[in-house]
């Protein structure tokens, strides 16, 4: 495979990309950038009710693991599946950087859904 740089108005640079998954109270969700990207927002929504209140942390990790930056936190209350929050992302991810969402409680019942809104930075190298 080869890599290419496309015109700044190529659809790959204009369209928003989404990624998502879920995270339990003591687990983590991680997304690794395949090229230079802007993280536009992170949506967190209750999926399975939790027995206790828990705070989830959204942060970025550099490719080499040498630096982290916290983007925001969200506290979900006990037994509230309808709760949701949006954390506006202002991060630029280099290829190999990751966005991580972690929960820190020992309660194993709660699960939240995670959705990321991303945009490839014009001029970024992508695989052809």
KABELWO-V445206 format. One line per field, one symbol per residue. phi: phi as a letter, one per 40 degrees, with the letter a starting at -180 (. if undefined). A space follows every 10 residues. Layout:
phi = ???
//
This chain:
phi = .bbbbbddbc dcccccbbaa aaaccbbabb bbccacbccc abbbacbbdb cbcabbbbab bcdcgcabac cibabbccfb cccaabbccb cbbcdgcbbb bbbbcccccc abcbbbbbac cdgccbcc
//
